Amino acid sequence: MNKITDGNKFLLKTECTFLVDNFIGKLKRDFPDYIISYCEDTDKFIELITEINLFNDAKKIVVLKDLDPDLMDVVSSVINQPTDDILIIIQKQTVPRTKAYTVIKGACRLVELKELDESQCAVWVRQWLNELKLIFSEDLPSHIVSRVGTDISKLHSELKKVAAYYTGSSDRVLTQLNCDEFFSESTEIRYFVVVENFFRKRIKEVFEEVKRIDDYSFVKLLYMLIGQTEKLYKIAIFKEQGMSAEDIGNLLGVPKFIISTKMFPCLSFYNKIKLMALLDLFNKLDAELRFTKHPKKLVIESYLLKAMKT
């Protein structure tokens, strides 16, 4: 039917408002004549997709902003009827896998809009800064993400500060110092800083940051370390096969500059064999953090020290 899909009914699984707006924006660009109608409740959604207006043939993009688990029977009863409109149902929460849900899912194309990682967020930040016609260093988008975090909606909102500051200004240079003034440091920076310093074997810096992390957050830090290790292992294999940073980036969905400036240098500290050893060590740490009777901070510090001496 269009550039995005062969169907005109979508079930979007996400809690992120920004990703929903971005998806709908792409549809609107493909179908500029369609009118967007947002429905706060199921009754309005049903009304719009079943109404017959002999005097108005305008086509619509009808959006149900949240699928109500208690009203799925109502939605399923009409979802299969023919329509020239584009229907979008947003599923923000886990719903029972009932017959009604099966009908809805079968009638729609399921699109899971997953949360973005650090490198994907940096791509968006780079695009927004370019749209503002600002001059900035190659690594500045990643620095902004490290301060604000990977909540893309919050990033978009925070960058409005930058847009407001530079409106009407002849100075178009955005520096790291400017960013540190614009954006208060997110607690999430601690995870990013630990991960980056870990893979550069900056022992002192790693332990300084770990001291700032509470016991309830160690599992999240561990999963970030595991995810980065798995990604680096793939990159090590691809690089060994002679692939360029650009080709690896395209394959993994990571910008070329991240591969060349962030990932490749880490491989000088951890080769493919050492990365496999790290994964084994981290899996053991995962089990110990869940069941240990010792202070978790001491446990993770001992494992990190052993890992950085690998």
C-alpha positions as a printed Julia matrix, in Angstrom:
310×3 Matrix{Float64}:
   0.0     0.0    0.0
   2.79    2.46   0.79
   6.46    2.83   1.53
   6.12    1.44   5.05
   3.8    -1.54   4.77
   1.34   -3.45   2.59
  -1.46   -3.0    5.14
  -3.28   -0.01   6.55
  -3.76   -1.22  10.13
  -1.0    -1.14  12.74
  -0.57   -2.39  16.29
   2.28   -0.4   17.83
   3.86   -1.83  20.99
   5.71    0.89  22.87
   5.52    3.24  25.83
   7.58    5.93  24.11
   5.54    8.88  22.87
   8.39   10.15  20.72
   8.69    6.88  18.77
   4.92    6.87  18.18
   5.0    10.46  16.94
   7.93    9.65  14.67
   6.1     6.64  13.19
   2.94    8.66  12.58
   5.03   11.48  11.11
   6.46    9.1    8.5
   2.95    8.0    7.55
   1.81   11.61   7.29
   4.7    12.41   4.93
   3.72    9.44   2.75
   0.05   10.43   2.87
  -0.06   14.24   3.17
  -3.77   14.38   2.31
  -4.78   12.21   5.25
  -6.12   13.9    8.4
  -4.75   12.65  11.74
  -7.37   11.97  14.41
  -6.18   11.0   17.9
  -8.59    9.07  20.1
  -8.19    9.22  23.86
 -10.7     6.42  24.39
 -12.1     3.38  22.6
 -15.56    4.89  22.05
 -14.13    7.73  19.96
 -11.96    5.28  18.0
 -14.98    3.09  17.17
 -17.03    6.14  16.24
 -14.43    7.42  13.78
 -13.74    4.12  12.01
 -17.42    3.19  11.65
 -18.92    6.57  10.73
 -20.26    7.1    7.23
 -20.12   10.67   5.96
 -21.64   11.13   2.51
 -20.49   14.75   2.34
 -16.88   14.29   3.33
 -14.63   11.76   1.61
 -11.41   12.87   3.38
  -9.28    9.94   4.47
  -7.96    9.72   8.0
  -5.13    8.32  10.1
  -7.07    7.22  13.17
  -4.97    6.63  16.3
  -6.18    4.84  19.43
  -3.74    6.19  22.0
  -3.92    3.24  24.39
  -5.46   -0.22  23.91
  -7.7    -0.86  26.92
  -7.5    -4.54  27.95
 -11.12   -4.4   29.11
 -12.39   -3.14  25.75
 -10.51   -5.39  23.34
 -13.73   -7.26  22.5
 -15.22   -4.03  21.18
 -12.16   -3.22  19.07
 -11.91   -6.77  17.71
 -15.55   -6.67  16.57
 -14.84   -3.88  14.05
 -11.13   -4.11  13.28
 -11.57   -6.39  10.25
 -14.05   -4.2    8.44
 -12.78   -2.74   5.13
 -11.56    0.85   5.28
  -9.48    3.28   3.27
  -8.38    4.96   6.47
  -5.12    4.09   8.23
  -5.75    2.67  11.69
  -3.13    2.75  14.45
  -3.66    1.05  17.8
  -1.04    1.76  20.47
  -0.38   -0.97  23.02
   1.45    0.55  25.97
   0.99   -2.27  28.42
   0.92   -6.05  28.54
  -2.57   -7.31  27.75
  -4.18  -10.75  28.15
  -3.69  -13.01  25.11
  -7.43  -13.44  24.63
  -9.33  -14.33  21.47
 -10.07  -10.63  20.99
  -6.38   -9.74  21.14
  -5.6   -12.5   18.64
  -8.17  -11.0   16.25
  -6.7    -7.51  16.64
  -3.15   -8.74  16.21
  -4.15  -10.77  13.15
  -5.81   -7.79  11.49
  -2.9    -5.43  12.1
   0.74   -5.32  11.29
   2.57   -5.65  14.61
   5.31   -3.04  15.02
   7.44   -3.14  18.17
   9.06    0.25  18.71
  11.88   -0.66  21.06
  13.75    1.8   23.25
  16.86    3.21  21.61
  20.38    2.54  22.83
  23.12    5.13  23.31
  24.42    5.07  19.75
  20.93    5.26  18.22
  20.07    8.22  20.44
  23.3     9.92  19.38
  22.2     9.63  15.74
  18.97   11.47  16.56
  20.83   14.15  18.52
  23.22   14.65  15.6
  20.27   15.09  13.25
  18.58   17.64  15.51
  21.79   19.63  15.95
  22.3    19.67  12.18
  18.73   20.92  11.72
  19.63   23.8   14.05
  22.61   24.49  11.76
  25.05   24.29  14.66
  28.76   23.59  14.48
  29.87   20.83  16.87
  32.53   18.18  17.34
  32.13   14.58  16.17
  31.68   13.18  19.67
  29.35   15.87  21.05
  26.06   13.99  20.36
  27.34   11.04  22.4
  28.38   13.42  25.16
  24.87   14.89  25.28
  23.36   11.4   25.52
  25.77   10.55  28.33
  24.5    13.54  30.32
  20.78   13.28  29.59
  20.34    9.51  29.19
  18.67    7.35  26.54
  15.08    8.51  27.06
  14.59    9.84  23.53
  11.52   11.88  24.51
  13.51   13.61  27.24
  16.43   14.17  24.87
  14.14   15.83  22.34
  12.64   18.01  25.05
  16.03   18.95  26.5
  17.39   19.97  23.09
  14.68   22.6   22.91
  16.88   24.5   25.39
  19.63   24.55  22.79
  17.23   25.67  20.07
  15.92   28.51  22.25
  19.42   29.67  23.19
  20.68   29.84  19.61
  17.55   31.41  18.11
  18.64   34.66  16.47
  22.26   34.18  17.47
  25.1    34.53  14.96
  27.26   32.23  17.08
  26.55   28.69  15.83
  29.29   26.82  17.74
  28.09   24.34  20.37
  30.81   23.12  22.74
  30.97   20.47  25.43
  31.15   23.25  28.03
  27.91   24.71  26.65
  26.26   21.29  26.92
  27.38   20.84  30.52
  25.66   24.15  31.29
  22.5    23.26  29.33
  21.99   19.74  30.65
  22.08   18.69  34.27
  23.93   15.44  34.76
  21.62   12.41  34.63
  22.2     9.58  37.07
  22.4     7.43  33.95
  25.76    9.01  33.14
  27.23    6.81  35.84
  26.45    3.68  33.86
  27.82    5.08  30.6
  30.97    6.39  32.27
  31.64    3.08  34.0
  31.13    1.11  30.77
  33.35    3.44  28.71
  36.12    3.52  31.29
  35.9    -0.22  31.86
  36.64   -1.05  28.24
  39.58    1.37  28.31
  40.86   -0.3   31.52
  40.76    2.95  33.48
  40.62    1.23  36.84
  40.67    4.3   39.08
  37.89    6.04  37.14
  35.72    2.9   37.14
  35.86    2.5   40.9
  35.2     6.2   41.5
  31.94    5.88  39.56
  30.94    2.53  41.07
  31.05    4.12  44.51
  28.29    6.49  43.38
  25.92    3.7   42.24
  23.37    2.33  44.7
  22.97   -1.41  45.36
  19.7    -1.58  43.42
  21.36   -0.4   40.21
  24.22   -2.89  39.93
  22.16   -5.35  37.87
  21.41   -2.63  35.3
  25.11   -1.76  35.11
  25.97   -5.44  34.66
  23.51   -5.84  31.79
  24.98   -2.77  30.09
  28.44   -4.32  30.41
  27.17   -7.64  29.01
  25.46   -5.89  26.1
  28.58   -3.89  25.25
  30.76   -7.0   25.49
  28.51   -8.91  23.1
  28.55   -5.99  20.66
  32.34   -5.7   20.84
  32.69   -9.44  20.25
  30.68   -9.15  17.03
  32.76   -6.16  15.95
  35.99   -8.06  16.67
  34.84  -10.91  14.43
  33.78   -8.6   11.61
  37.0    -6.62  11.82
  38.98   -9.86  11.72
  37.15  -10.67   8.5
  38.4    -7.41   6.99
  35.18   -5.42   7.18
  35.41   -1.63   7.35
  33.97    0.52  10.14
  31.25    1.7    7.75
  30.23   -1.86   6.77
  30.2    -2.99  10.41
  28.14    0.04  11.37
  25.59   -0.66   8.64
  25.33   -4.29   9.72
  24.88   -3.53  13.44
  22.91   -0.3   13.06
  25.66    1.71  14.76
  27.06    4.94  13.27
  30.47    4.65  11.59
  32.0     7.29  13.88
  30.94    5.29  16.97
  32.55    2.15  15.54
  35.8     3.9   14.67
  36.15    6.22  17.67
  34.49    4.24  20.47
  34.52    0.53  19.57
  37.76   -0.1   17.68
  39.97    1.41  20.43
  38.4    -0.98  22.98
  39.6    -3.96  20.94
  43.18   -2.99  21.71
  42.39   -3.74  25.37
  40.07   -6.72  24.87
  40.53   -9.04  21.91
  38.04  -11.71  20.85
  39.32  -14.32  23.33
  39.31  -11.87  26.24
  35.78  -10.76  25.37
  34.57  -14.35  25.58
  36.26  -14.63  28.98
  34.49  -11.43  30.06
  31.08  -12.83  29.1
  31.74  -15.92  31.18
  32.84  -13.79  34.12
  29.84  -11.48  33.85
  27.42  -14.42  33.78
  28.96  -15.68  37.01
  28.65  -12.19  38.49
  24.98  -12.09  37.45
  24.26  -15.24  39.47
  26.27  -14.08  42.47
  24.57  -10.66  42.63
  21.21  -12.38  42.86
  22.07  -14.81  45.64
  25.05  -13.43  47.55
  24.81  -12.6   51.24
  27.84  -10.31  50.97
  27.56   -6.57  50.21
  26.82   -6.24  46.51
  29.2    -3.33  46.08
  32.11   -5.46  47.29
  31.08   -8.34  45.02
  30.85   -6.23  41.87
  34.08   -4.39  42.67
  35.97   -7.67  43.03
  34.62   -8.96  39.72
  35.32   -5.69  37.9
  38.9    -5.69  39.14
  39.37   -9.28  38.0
  37.74   -8.45  34.63
  39.99   -5.45  34.0
  43.04   -7.6   34.7
  41.86  -10.16  32.12
